[in-house]
Amino acid sequence: MQLKGKALFLWAMAVAFAQSPYTPDWQKAAGGRMSFEVASVKPTKVPPPPSPVLAGEARTPGGRLSVTATLDMLINFAYKLRASPEQERILTHLPQSVSGFYEIEAKAAGNPTKDQMRLMMQSLLADRFKLKVHFETRDAAVFILRPVRSGQIGPKLRRHDKGLPCPDTDPPLDTFAQRSAGEAFPPSCGIVQLRQTRGMRLIGARDITMASLADAIYTSGNTAGEVERPVLDGTGLEGRFDFTLEFAPGENDRLKRSFLPFSSERTAEAQPPDSEGPTFLDAVRKQLGLKLAPDRGAIQVLVVDQVERPSEN
C-alpha cells in the first residue's frame, strides 16, 4: 500500500472509530433491546412523590413500574446517566412541548433486573416520545476522587459485607423521619437518601460502587454549592460500599435557598437557624477519608437528537 493510501486508510479508520456508537458496560451486561409487555403514558399536573425506583439501583420487583416523572428524569433513568453540568444543560433544554409530568404504568414479563427495566424504558421513550439520542465524548474540567491517605478510608465509609444485609423490599422514603438507634441508613440499598433535621443534613447509601459514590459526591456537593465539576472515581477501591455523610448546609446551598416555609411541624424541625458543623467537603475528607483533586477528563454525555409529545395510549 502506498503512503498516501495508508494515510487515507488510517484516516478512515479514525473517523469510523470516532463515529462508532458508544454502549455503556451496564447496558452490554443487561442485554439487547427489550420492551414492556404493556405500558401507559399519561400527562399529569400532579407533582411526583420521591421515587426510589428512578434513583440509583433500587429494585423494581415483579416487573412492575409505576412512577410520575418529567421527561428528563425518565431519560436519566433509562440511560443511567452520570451527573455533570454538561448533561444537566442538555436535559434542561428539551422542547417546551414535552415539558411537564407524566404518569408511567408498565408491566414486564418475569422479574427483570433494574438495568433490564432501563432498556425497556429506552424502548418506551423511543416508541411513545419518538426519542432519538446519541452519546458524545467531551473533554471537561473534573474532580478526581482519591483517598486522603493511600490505602485508608474514613470511619463513615465501610465495605458493604461488613454491614447489615439489604432488605428484600424497599421501604418508603421519608426525608424527615427520625433515625432509630442501630437502624441501617438508608433502609434501602442502591440509592442515595437524604435526611435533614435540626439544621444538619445526612446523606448515605448502601451497597454501591465507588463510581456511584463519586456521582453522589458531585450531586450532593453541587446542591451544597461546593462542588462545581463532575467527580470521577480515582480511588482504586474495588467492591461495594456503604457510607453516611453529615454536614451543615452553608449559605450557598441550593436546597436551603429554595426551601419554602411550610407550616408542618416536622418540616419546621428540619429548617431551624444555621447549625454549627462541617462543610460538605470537610465532611468528605474527615468522615469518608476522601478528597477531590482538580483535573481534566473525558466524560460521556447523552445528546437528544429528536423528541416529540407522547402519542395517546
Buried (B, 14 or more C-beta within 10 A) or exposed (E): EEEEEEEEEEEEEEEEEEEEEEEBEBBEEBEEEBBBEEBBBEEEEEEBEBBBBBBBBBBBEEBBBEBBBBBBBBBBBBBBBBBBBBBBEBBEEBEEEBEEBBBBBBBBEEEBBBBBBBBBBBBBBBBBBEBEBEBEEEEBEBBBBBBBEEEEBBEBBBEBEEEBEBEEEBEEBEEBBEBEEEEBBBBBBBBBBBBBBEBBBBBBBBBBBBBBBBBBBBBBBBBBBBBEBBBBBBBEBEEBBBBBBBBBBBEEBEBBEEBEEEEEEEBEBBBEEEEEBBBBBEBBBBBBBBBBEEEEBEBBBBEBEEBEBBEEE
